[in-house]
Amino acid sequence: QVQLVESGGGLVQPGGSLRLSCAASGSIFSIYNMGWYRQAPGKQRDLVGIITNSGFTNYADSLKGRFTISRDNAENTVYLQMNNLKPEDTAVYYCVANIRSADRLRGDYWGQGTQVTVSS
C-alpha cells in the first residue's frame, strides 16, 4: 500500500513564506511525476505545478516566480516553497504522485491535504 503524507501548512501573514513537504511511503517500485494542487473554499481543485523524476518543472502561469517545487528522490519527497504569499493563496494544498507500486500497478496517489491560510 502506498501513502502520501503532507506537512508544513499553517497560518502565515501576507508576504510571508511557507514550505510544504510530501513524503511517499509504502510498497513503492518507482515514482514518476510528483506535484501539487490546491483547492480554495467553493472552488475547484487547481494545479499548482509538477516536477518530473528528472527535475523538470512546470507551474501554473499565475504562480511562476513565487512558488518553487523540488524533490528528493532518495527520500521519495516533494516540496513546495511558497514565497510572498497572498490572501488568495489560502487553500487546502494536496500533493499527488504517479507511482508504480511493488505489484507493478501504476496510478496517481493523493495526500490528505494540508491547510494554508494567509491572513493578517
C-alpha positions in Angstrom: 0.0 0.0 0.0 1.2 3.5 -0.9 0.7 6.6 1.2 1.5 10.3 0.8 1.7 12.3 3.9 1.9 16.1 3.8 3.2 18.5 6.3 4.1 22.2 6.7 0.8 24.0 6.3 -0.4 26.7 8.7 -1.2 30.3 9.2 1.1 32.9 7.7 0.9 36.7 7.2 0.7 38.2 3.7 4.2 38.5 2.3 5.4 35.5 4.3 6.7 32.1 3.2 5.9 28.5 3.9 7.4 25.2 2.8 5.2 22.2 2.3 6.5 18.7 2.3 5.0 15.4 1.0 6.6 12.1 1.6 5.6 8.9 -0.2 6.0 5.6 1.6 4.9 2.0 1.3 5.3 -0.6 -1.4 6.8 1.6 -4.0 8.7 0.4 -7.1 9.1 3.7 -8.9 7.9 7.3 -8.6 7.3 9.3 -11.8 5.8 12.8 -11.8 5.1 14.5 -8.4 3.2 17.7 -7.9 0.9 19.9 -6.0 -2.7 21.1 -6.4 -4.8 23.4 -4.3 -8.4 23.9 -3.6 -9.9 27.1 -2.2 -13.3 27.2 -0.5 -16.1 26.9 -3.0 -13.7 26.4 -5.9 -12.4 23.5 -8.0 -9.0 21.9 -7.4 -6.4 23.6 -9.5 -2.9 22.7 -10.5 0.0 24.4 -8.7 2.8 22.7 -10.5 4.5 19.4 -11.2 8.1 18.0 -11.3 9.3 15.0 -13.2 11.7 12.4 -11.8 14.5 14.2 -13.7 13.7 17.5 -12.1 11.8 19.3 -14.9 9.2 21.6 -13.5 6.0 23.2 -14.8 3.9 25.7 -13.0 0.5 27.4 -13.2 1.3 30.7 -15.0 -0.1 32.8 -12.2 2.3 31.2 -9.6 5.5 31.4 -11.6 8.2 33.3 -9.7 6.6 32.9 -6.2 6.3 29.1 -5.9 9.0 26.5 -6.4 8.7 22.8 -6.5 11.6 20.5 -5.7 12.0 16.8 -4.9 14.4 14.4 -3.1 14.3 11.2 -5.0 16.2 9.3 -2.3 13.6 10.3 0.3 10.6 10.0 -2.0 9.7 13.5 -1.0 8.4 16.5 -2.9 8.5 20.1 -1.6 6.6 23.3 -2.3 8.3 26.5 -1.4 5.8 29.4 -1.3 7.1 33.0 -1.1 5.4 36.3 -1.0 2.1 34.7 0.0 -1.1 36.5 -0.7 -4.6 36.0 0.9 -5.8 34.5 -2.4 -3.3 31.7 -1.8 -5.4 30.4 1.0 -6.5 26.9 0.2 -6.0 23.2 1.0 -2.9 22.0 -0.7 -2.7 18.5 -2.0 0.3 16.6 -3.2 0.0 14.0 -5.9 2.4 11.4 -7.2 2.3 9.0 -10.1 3.7 5.8 -8.6 4.3 2.2 -9.8 3.8 0.1 -6.7 5.6 -3.1 -5.8 2.9 -5.2 -7.5 3.7 -3.2 -10.7 0.4 -1.4 -10.8 0.7 2.3 -11.7 -1.6 5.2 -10.7 -2.0 8.6 -9.1 -1.9 8.8 -5.3 -3.0 11.8 -3.3 -2.1 13.2 0.0 -4.7 14.1 2.6 -4.3 17.8 2.1 -2.8 20.5 4.3 -4.4 23.9 5.1 -2.6 27.0 4.2 -4.2 30.3 5.4 -2.7 33.6 4.5 -4.1 36.3 6.7 -3.1 39.2 8.9 
